[in-house]
Amino acid sequence: MSQLQKRLSPNLRLEWKLFDQEKASALEFLSLCEKMIKVGEFLLAHDVARAGLKKFKKHRKLSQKAAHALSKAGSPMMATKILEELVSGGDRDVETHSLLASAYKDLWEYSTDKKSKIKYAELAIARYEEAFLTNSFDSLRVSQRQDLETQYYPCINIAFMHFLSGDQEKGRENAEKARQICQKLKEKGTCDYWIQVTEAEAHLLLGSIEEAAEAYREAVSSGNAEPSQIASTRKQALQIASVYEDEAILDEISFAFPKLGIVACSGHVIDSPGGARRFPPEAEPEAKRKIEEALASMGASCGYSSAACGTDIIFLETMTERGGETHVFLPFAKEEFIETSVRRAGGNWVARFERVLDQATSVHYVTREGYNGEDSLYSFCNDIMLGFTAMRGRGLDENPKLLVFWDGKKGSTGGTGELVQRWTSNFNEPVVIDAKEVLSSVEEVDETPSSSGETQPAFVQSAENIRKKVSRTVKVMLFADVEGFTKVSEELTPVFVEKFLGGISNALETLSNPPAFVNTWGDSFFAVFDDLDDGLSLAIQLRDYFSKGNWEELGLDDGLEVRISMHAGPVYEELDPILMRKNFFGKHVNQAARIEPIVLPGSVYVSEVMAALLSFGHDDFDFEYVGNLELAKDYGSHPIYILQRTGYKDNI
């Protein structure tokens, strides 16, 4: 079975939706979690393990899987908390220590300063060595073969950490041990994927480049290699290869691994009847052929796109034909999107739209409200789509690609030209299918395209609706609430208010632009921002002000913590008749408010939309996945992330 086929069967999101959590055993939770990890659905895998732990508390295997999924999703700090709890409870399992070491290894990699690099490298090596020693202790009770099967993993990672930390002699010494262990296992008839790639890595650490490349190729092309395993192996191999001065080594090792194929797509819509000729219906066969060729060359297996008539739908259909995942992003309510972006071209596009949504792996909405003539929603939708693409690439250690069917012109707000500019400034050059070249290859026809039984194009915005509409704008919302305010004695309330408001005021002065709106009540604070970076900066400053400040004068020797939540989306700006100034309203303001009560004190929790935006050009900030959490006041469950500074500088 090809890697593509293995990667893309079956729909695990649907399986989880239909999963009977009440009746399921711990083994069934584990099985579904493992299936999700294998295909790279790490966040979903964590949610499954988390749900299982609610029913089977302190279950070792489920805890290990939850931590493993978090690490793979790019959340190693959250993973260490789960695993350290297991270890502190007396767990001596080799897998627990190895996973904990691996999480510290990720923290070492992500850290950007020397102090934290040293700290996490030492922790990783110590935990791998503990796993190795635990294995030696356990070997008194198990056969030599079982002993070897648990020795090679910590051994090769001890070698990796020493090699990458600058002690290449110790690295090669342990690499040779790992190579010999793998040889003994193969002699005894045991040779699975991990043994093969461990031997390959040992060759690479020892400087045997040709042997390493050949061993990697053999391992990743074997029938038991899973996408997430390949991604992990590739990442570590390239890290080692990058240490060598000879750049040809990095190229040789890189070519040993298959492409995973994460692709975002955008392009022109099919021309409306009677409109300008840019992408006429008769050009569709040639455009589809070009898209098929491009996806084949990229090894595409995971696609992200909106679903307008034309490029988007053709791309989604082609990805489905390839057996690929498809993730669809809509800027507003489905019914209005059909009228503005699908039915406009006539033909059978609406039926095709419904089909690609039915077949999609996931469908995301920027807002479930209407269009209201606001083209900015298309731009916001593009940013969210590209952010999700980047998040998936982060989880699988792959640079995603952008495919566009485009005439090279700047175009309108939310169009392909704008998207190309945003992508190029943050990632790499897009793969461009020249729309002008495709257009020149087809003859112009005079006939009006057949409607195939569908109604003619319609537009939802009547002149009366336009006159009545109240515009929304995309904003970033921040809510903050002080934990422990009730501990302050009544007579010290004025001191608290002065410090509380004074601290916020000082932080606001550091921003490049003032918030669009601020309000306070008691120990709570609300702010609305036009600029995402200003909102992020204030959130981190407020967190640190309360967590690290001196509050002894208020009788709070243990200090104060603040709960902060953030979300972004289209909101209404209206005159507040009580405050007698502009205020902001709408579902997205409510969502930001509903996150705040569930925040761990001393933390900043952000929505998935915020995480997607953070993935796209905001290098000073990072995030980790917390889980799919129930928000306050029955607002439903939503994926939630924790905000931090890049490089884990907060945790030194």
C-alpha positions in Angstrom: 0.0 0.0 0.0 1.4 3.4 -0.9 2.2 6.1 1.7 -0.6 8.2 0.2 -3.2 5.5 0.6 -2.2 4.7 4.1 -2.2 8.4 5.1 -5.7 9.1 3.8 -8.0 6.3 4.8 -10.4 6.5 6.8 -12.2 9.6 8.2 -11.0 9.5 11.8 -12.8 12.8 12.7 -16.1 11.1 11.8 -15.1 8.0 13.7 -14.4 10.1 16.8 -17.7 11.9 16.4 -19.5 8.5 16.4 -17.3 7.0 19.2 -19.4 5.9 22.2 -17.3 7.4 25.0 -19.6 6.1 27.8 -19.3 2.4 26.8 -15.8 2.4 25.4 -12.9 0.6 27.2 -9.5 2.1 27.8 -8.2 -0.1 25.1 -10.7 1.3 22.6 -9.6 4.9 23.5 -6.0 3.9 23.1 -6.6 2.2 19.7 -8.4 5.3 18.2 -5.7 7.6 19.7 -2.9 5.5 18.1 -4.7 5.5 14.7 -4.8 9.3 14.8 -1.2 9.7 15.8 -0.2 7.5 12.9 -1.7 9.8 10.3 -0.6 13.0 11.9 -3.9 14.0 13.6 -2.1 14.9 16.8 -4.5 17.4 18.3 -7.4 15.1 17.7 -5.4 12.2 19.2 -4.7 14.3 22.4 -8.5 15.0 22.7 -9.2 11.3 22.5 -6.6 10.5 25.2 -7.9 13.3 27.4 -11.4 12.1 27.1 -10.3 8.6 28.0 -8.4 9.9 31.1 -11.6 11.5 32.3 -13.1 8.0 32.5 -9.9 6.0 33.3 -8.1 8.4 35.6 -4.2 8.1 35.9 -4.2 5.4 33.2 -0.5 5.1 32.3 -0.9 4.3 28.6 -3.5 7.0 28.0 -1.4 9.5 29.8 1.6 8.5 27.6 -0.4 8.9 24.4 -1.8 12.2 25.5 1.7 13.5 26.1 3.1 11.9 22.9 0.3 13.6 20.9 1.0 17.0 22.5 4.8 16.7 21.7 4.0 15.8 18.1 1.6 18.8 17.9 4.4 21.1 19.0 3.4 21.4 22.6 6.3 19.8 24.5 5.9 21.9 27.7 2.4 20.7 28.2 3.6 17.1 27.5 6.3 17.4 30.2 3.7 18.3 32.8 1.7 15.1 32.1 4.8 12.9 32.1 6.5 14.5 35.2 3.3 13.8 37.1 3.6 10.1 36.1 7.2 10.0 37.2 6.6 11.7 40.5 3.9 9.1 41.1 6.6 6.4 41.0 6.3 5.4 37.3 9.5 3.7 36.2 8.3 2.7 32.8 10.9 3.0 30.0 8.3 4.5 27.7 7.4 7.2 30.2 11.0 8.3 30.7 11.7 8.1 27.0 8.7 10.3 26.1 9.7 12.8 28.8 13.2 12.9 27.5 11.9 13.4 24.0 9.7 16.3 25.2 12.7 18.0 26.8 14.6 17.4 23.6 11.9 19.3 21.7 12.2 22.1 24.3 15.9 22.2 23.8 15.4 22.5 20.0 12.8 25.3 20.3 14.7 27.3 22.9 16.4 30.4 21.5 18.9 31.4 24.3 22.0 29.6 25.6 20.8 29.2 29.2 17.6 27.4 28.3 19.4 25.3 25.6 21.8 24.0 28.3 19.0 23.4 30.8 16.8 21.4 28.4 19.7 19.5 26.9 20.8 18.3 30.4 17.2 17.3 31.3 16.8 15.4 28.0 20.1 13.5 28.5 19.3 12.7 32.1 15.9 11.3 31.3 17.2 9.2 28.4 19.9 7.9 30.6 17.3 7.1 33.3 15.3 5.2 30.7 18.4 3.3 29.8 19.1 2.5 33.5 15.5 1.6 34.1 15.8 -0.8 31.2 18.9 -2.4 32.8 17.0 -2.8 36.1 14.1 -4.4 34.3 16.4 -6.7 32.4 16.8 -8.7 35.5 13.2 -9.9 35.1 13.0 -10.2 31.3 14.7 -12.0 28.4 17.7 -10.5 26.7 15.7 -9.9 23.5 13.1 -7.8 25.4 16.0 -6.0 27.1 17.5 -5.1 23.7 14.2 -4.0 22.3 13.9 -1.3 24.9 17.6 -0.3 24.9 18.2 1.0 21.4 15.7 3.9 21.6 17.2 5.7 24.7 20.7 4.8 23.5 20.4 6.4 20.1 18.8 9.5 21.6 21.6 9.9 24.2 23.9 9.8 21.2 21.8 12.4 19.3 21.7 14.8 22.3 25.5 14.6 22.9 26.3 15.0 19.2 24.0 18.0 18.8 25.1 19.6 22.1 28.7 19.6 20.9 30.2 16.5 22.4 30.6 14.5 19.2 32.9 11.9 20.8 30.2 10.9 23.3 27.7 11.0 20.6 29.6 8.6 18.4 30.4 6.3 21.3 26.7 5.9 22.1 25.8 5.7 18.4 28.1 2.7 18.1 26.4 1.0 21.1 23.0 1.6 19.4 24.2 0.2 16.1 25.4 -2.9 17.8 22.1 -3.4 19.6 20.2 -3.1 16.3 22.5 -5.6 14.7 21.9 -8.1 17.6 18.1 -7.6 17.2 18.3 -8.2 13.5 20.3 -11.4 14.0 17.5 -12.6 16.4 14.9 -11.9 13.7 13.6 -8.6 14.9 13.6 -5.7 12.5 10.8 -3.2 12.6 10.7 0.4 11.3 12.2 1.9 14.5 15.1 -0.6 14.5 15.8 0.2 10.9 15.9 4.0 11.3 17.9 3.7 14.5 20.6 1.8 12.6 20.4 4.5 9.9 20.8 7.3 12.5 23.7 5.5 14.1 25.4 5.3 10.7 24.8 9.0 10.2 26.2 10.0 13.6 29.2 7.8 12.8 29.8 9.5 9.5 28.8 6.6 7.3 26.6 8.8 5.0 25.9 6.5 2.1 25.0 3.6 4.5 22.7 6.0 6.4 20.9 7.3 3.3 20.4 3.8 2.0 19.1 2.6 5.4 16.7 5.5 5.6 15.4 4.9 2.1 14.8 1.2 2.9 13.0 2.0 6.2 10.6 4.8 4.9 9.6 2.7 1.9 8.7 -0.3 3.9 5.1 -1.3 4.3 5.0 -0.6 8.1 6.1 3.1 7.9 3.5 5.6 9.0 3.5 9.3 8.0 4.0 10.7 11.6 6.9 8.2 12.1 8.6 9.3 8.8 8.1 13.0 9.8 9.8 12.4 13.2 12.6 10.4 11.6 13.2 13.0 8.9 13.4 15.8 11.4 16.0 14.2 13.5 18.1 13.0 10.5 18.2 16.5 9.0 19.2 18.0 12.3 22.2 15.6 12.4 23.1 16.2 8.8 23.0 20.0 9.3 25.9 19.6 11.8 28.3 18.5 9.0 30.1 21.2 7.1 29.6 19.5 3.8 26.1 20.7 2.5 25.9 17.7 0.1 25.3 15.5 3.2 22.2 17.4 4.0 20.9 17.1 0.4 21.7 13.4 0.3 19.8 12.7 3.6 16.9 14.9 2.6 16.4 13.0 -0.7 16.1 9.8 1.2 12.7 10.8 2.5 9.4 11.1 0.6 7.4 14.4 0.4 4.4 14.6 2.8 2.6 17.1 0.5 0.8 19.8 2.6 -0.6 22.2 0.0 -2.8 25.3 0.3 -4.6 26.4 -2.9 -6.3 29.6 -4.2 -7.1 30.9 -7.6 -9.6 32.5 -10.0 -13.3 31.8 -9.9 -15.1 30.8 -13.1 -16.3 33.8 -15.1 -19.8 35.0 -14.6 -22.0 34.9 -17.7 -21.4 38.1 -19.6 -18.5 39.2 -17.5 -14.8 39.7 -18.3 -13.0 36.7 -19.8 -10.4 35.4 -17.2 -11.4 31.9 -16.4 -14.2 30.8 -18.8 -15.9 27.4 -18.4 -14.2 26.0 -21.5 -10.8 26.5 -19.8 -11.7 24.2 -16.9 -10.3 20.9 -18.5 -6.9 22.5 -19.1 -6.8 24.1 -15.7 -7.7 20.8 -14.0 -4.9 19.0 -16.0 -2.4 21.6 -14.8 -3.6 21.3 -11.2 -3.3 17.5 -11.4 0.2 17.8 -12.7 1.2 20.3 -10.0 -0.2 18.2 -7.2 1.5 15.1 -8.5 4.9 16.9 -8.6 4.3 18.1 -5.0 3.3 14.7 -3.8 0.2 16.4 -2.4 -1.8 14.5 0.2 -3.2 17.2 2.5 -5.1 20.1 0.9 -6.4 23.5 2.4 -8.7 25.7 0.4 -11.9 27.7 0.3 -14.6 26.4 -2.0 -15.6 29.0 -4.5 -16.6 27.9 -8.1 -13.5 27.5 -10.2 -10.0 26.8 -8.8 -11.0 26.0 -5.2 -13.6 23.3 -6.1 -11.4 21.9 -8.9 -8.5 21.6 -6.4 -10.7 20.0 -3.7 -12.1 17.5 -6.3 -8.6 16.6 -7.5 -7.3 16.1 -4.0 -10.2 13.8 -3.2 -9.5 11.8 -6.4 -5.9 11.4 -5.2 -7.2 10.0 -1.9 -6.1 13.2 -0.1 -7.3 15.0 3.0 -9.3 18.2 2.2 -9.8 21.0 4.7 -12.3 23.7 3.6 -12.5 27.3 4.9 -15.6 29.5 4.4 -15.6 33.2 5.2 -19.2 33.4 6.3 -22.5 31.4 6.4 -22.7 28.6 3.8 -26.0 29.7 2.2 -24.6 33.2 1.5 -21.3 31.9 0.3 -23.1 29.8 -2.2 -24.9 32.9 -3.5 -21.8 35.1 -3.6 -19.1 32.7 -4.7 -20.6 29.5 -6.2 -23.9 30.0 -8.0 -22.6 33.0 -9.8 -21.1 30.9 -12.6 -24.2 28.9 -13.3 -23.6 25.3 -14.4 -23.5 22.5 -11.8 -21.2 24.3 -9.4 -23.6 24.3 -6.4 -23.9 20.5 -6.6 -20.1 20.2 -6.9 -19.7 22.5 -3.9 -22.0 20.4 -1.8 -20.1 17.3 -2.8 -16.7 18.6 -1.8 -18.0 19.8 1.6 -19.5 16.3 2.2 -16.2 14.7 1.3 -14.1 17.2 3.3 -12.0 16.0 6.2 -13.0 19.3 8.0 -14.9 22.5 7.3 -14.1 25.7 9.1 -16.1 29.0 9.2 -14.6 32.4 9.9 -18.1 33.3 11.1 -21.4 31.5 10.7 -23.1 34.9 10.2 -23.8 36.4 6.8 -21.6 38.2 4.2 -23.1 41.7 4.7 -21.0 43.0 1.8 -17.8 42.8 3.8 -14.9 41.7 1.5 -12.5 41.9 4.5 -14.0 38.5 5.5 -12.4 36.9 2.5 -8.9 38.3 3.5 -9.5 37.1 7.1 -10.5 33.7 5.8 -7.3 33.5 3.7 -5.2 34.2 6.8 -6.9 31.6 8.8 -6.6 29.0 6.0 -2.9 29.7 5.6 -2.4 29.6 9.4 -4.0 26.2 9.6 -1.7 25.0 6.7 1.3 26.3 8.6 0.1 24.6 11.8 -0.1 21.2 10.0 3.3 21.7 8.6 4.7 22.5 12.0 3.2 19.2 13.4 4.7 17.1 10.6 8.0 19.1 10.3 7.3 20.1 6.6 7.4 23.3 4.8 3.9 23.6 3.3 3.4 24.8 -0.3 1.0 27.2 -1.9 -0.5 26.4 -5.3 -2.3 29.2 -7.2 -4.1 29.5 -10.5 -3.4 33.1 -11.2 -3.0 35.8 -13.9 -0.4 37.6 -11.9 -2.5 40.7 -11.2 -3.0 42.1 -7.7 -6.8 41.8 -7.8 -9.3 42.7 -5.2 -9.5 42.5 -1.4 -9.3 38.8 -0.3 -8.2 37.7 -3.8 -5.4 35.5 -5.0 -2.9 38.4 -5.5 -3.3 39.5 -1.9 -2.9 35.9 -0.7 0.3 35.3 -2.7 1.8 38.5 -1.2 1.1 37.3 2.3 2.4 33.8 1.7 5.6 34.9 0.0 6.5 37.4 2.7 6.3 34.6 5.4 7.1 31.3 3.7 8.3 30.4 0.2 7.6 31.1 -3.4 4.2 29.7 -4.5 3.7 27.2 -7.3 2.0 29.3 -10.0 -0.2 28.0 -12.8 -0.3 30.8 -15.3 -4.0 31.6 -15.9 -3.2 33.7 -18.9 -1.3 30.8 -20.5 -4.3 28.5 -19.9 -6.7 31.1 -21.3 -4.6 31.5 -24.5 -4.8 27.7 -25.1 -8.6 27.5 -25.4 -10.9 28.9 -28.0 -13.5 31.5 -27.1 -17.1 30.3 -27.3 -20.2 32.3 -27.8 -22.7 30.0 -26.1 -24.0 30.7 -22.6 -23.1 27.8 -20.4 -25.9 25.4 -19.6 -27.3 25.7 -16.1 -27.7 21.9 -15.7 -31.1 22.5 -14.0 -29.8 25.0 -11.4 -31.1 28.5 -11.1 -29.2 31.4 -12.6 -26.6 33.3 -10.5 -28.1 35.4 -7.7 -26.7 37.9 -5.2 -28.0 38.1 -1.7 -27.4 41.8 -1.1 -30.3 43.9 -2.2 -30.1 47.7 -2.3 -32.3 47.9 0.7 -30.1 45.5 2.7 -27.0 47.5 1.8 -28.6 50.7 3.1 -29.6 49.0 6.4 -26.4 47.1 7.0 -24.1 47.7 9.9 -20.5 46.9 9.0 -18.3 44.5 11.0 -14.5 44.8 11.2 -12.1 42.1 12.2 -10.7 42.8 15.6 -8.6 41.1 18.3 -10.3 40.8 21.7 -8.6 40.4 25.1 -10.3 39.7 28.5 -8.4 39.7 31.8 -9.5 38.9 35.3 -7.3 38.9 38.4 -7.2 35.7 40.4 -7.1 36.3 44.2 -8.7 39.8 44.3 -11.1 38.6 47.0 -8.1 38.0 49.3 -7.4 41.7 49.4 -8.7 43.3 52.6 -11.4 46.0 52.1 -9.2 48.9 53.4 -6.5 48.1 50.8 -8.9 48.1 47.8 -7.8 51.7 46.8 -4.2 50.5 46.7 -5.1 47.5 44.6 -7.1 49.6 42.2 -4.2 52.0 41.8 -1.7 49.2 41.2 -4.1 47.2 38.9 -5.1 50.2 36.7 -1.6 51.7 36.9 0.0 48.5 35.7 -2.4 48.3 32.8 -1.9 52.0 31.9 1.9 51.6 31.9 1.6 48.5 29.6 -0.7 50.3 27.2 1.9 53.1 26.8 4.4 50.6 25.4 2.2 49.6 22.4 2.8 50.9 18.9 -0.9 51.8 18.6 -3.5 52.3 21.4 -6.4 49.8 21.6 -9.6 50.6 19.7 -11.4 50.2 22.9 -10.7 49.6 26.6 -12.9 49.1 29.6 -12.5 48.0 33.3 -14.8 46.8 36.0 -13.6 45.7 39.4 -10.7 43.4 38.8 -11.5 42.8 35.2 -10.2 44.4 31.9 -11.4 44.3 28.3 -9.6 45.6 25.3 -10.1 45.5 21.5 -7.2 45.8 19.0 -6.8 46.6 15.4 -3.3 45.1 15.4 -2.6 41.5 16.5 0.9 42.1 17.7 -0.2 44.9 20.1 -2.8 42.6 21.6 -0.3 39.8 22.0 2.3 42.2 23.6 -0.2 43.5 26.1 -1.4 40.0 27.0 2.2 38.8 27.8 3.0 42.1 29.7 -0.1 41.8 31.9 0.6 38.2 32.6 4.1 39.0 33.7 3.1 42.1 35.7 0.8 40.1 37.9 2.8 36.9 38.1 6.2 38.5 38.7 5.2 41.6 40.5 5.5 42.4 44.2 2.1 42.3 45.9 3.2 42.1 49.6 1.9 45.5 50.4 -1.6 44.1 49.8 -0.9 41.2 52.2 -0.5 38.8 49.3 2.8 37.1 50.0 2.1 34.5 47.3 1.5 37.1 44.7 -1.3 37.5 42.3 -2.2 35.7 39.0 -4.3 36.9 36.1 -6.4 34.9 33.7 -6.2 36.2 30.2 -8.1 35.1 27.1 -7.8 36.2 23.4 -9.8 35.6 20.3 -10.2 37.3 16.9 -13.1 37.7 14.5 -15.5 40.1 12.8 -17.4 42.2 15.4 -19.9 45.1 15.3 -18.8 48.6 16.4 -21.7 50.6 17.8 -22.4 53.5 20.1 -22.9 52.3 23.6 -25.7 54.5 25.0 -24.6 53.9 28.6 -20.8 54.6 28.1 -21.7 57.2 25.4 -18.8 55.9 23.2 -18.1 53.3 20.7 -18.2 49.7 22.0 -17.8 46.3 20.3 -20.4 43.6 20.2 -21.1 40.2 18.6 -20.6 36.4 18.9 -16.8 36.7 18.7 -16.7 39.1 21.6 -18.7 36.6 23.5 -16.4 33.8 22.6 -13.4 35.7 23.9 -15.2 36.3 27.1 -16.3 32.7 27.5 -12.6 31.5 27.3 -11.4 33.7 30.2 -13.1 31.8 33.1 -11.5 28.5 32.1 -7.9 29.9 31.9 -5.3 28.5 34.2 -4.3 31.4 36.5 -1.0 33.0 35.3 -1.7 32.0 31.7 -3.0 33.4 28.4 -5.4 31.1 26.6 -6.2 31.8 22.9 -8.7 30.4 20.4 -7.7 28.2 17.5 -8.2 31.2 15.2 -5.6 33.1 17.2 -3.2 30.1 17.0 -3.7 30.1 13.2 -2.9 33.8 13.0 0.1 33.3 15.2 1.4 30.7 12.8 1.7 33.3 10.1 4.3 36.0 10.5 4.4 36.6 14.3 7.8 35.4 15.2 8.0 36.8 18.8 5.1 34.7 20.0 4.4 31.0 20.1 1.7 28.7 21.4 1.0 25.2 22.7 -2.2 23.1 22.4 -4.1 22.8 25.7 -7.1 20.7 24.5 -10.6 20.8 23.2 -12.2 22.5 26.3 -15.7 23.3 27.4 -16.1 27.1 27.6 -18.0 28.9 30.3 -21.8 29.4 30.2 -22.5 26.4 28.0 -20.7 28.0 25.0 -19.6 24.6 23.8 -16.2 23.0 23.4 -13.5 24.6 21.4 -9.8 24.0 20.7 -7.7 26.1 23.1 -4.0 27.0 23.1 -1.7 28.7 25.6 0.3 31.8 24.5 4.0 32.2 25.3 7.1 34.0 24.1 9.0 32.2 21.3 11.9 30.1 22.5 10.5 29.1 25.9 12.1 32.1 27.5 9.1 32.2 29.9 10.1 28.9 31.5 13.8 29.5 32.4 
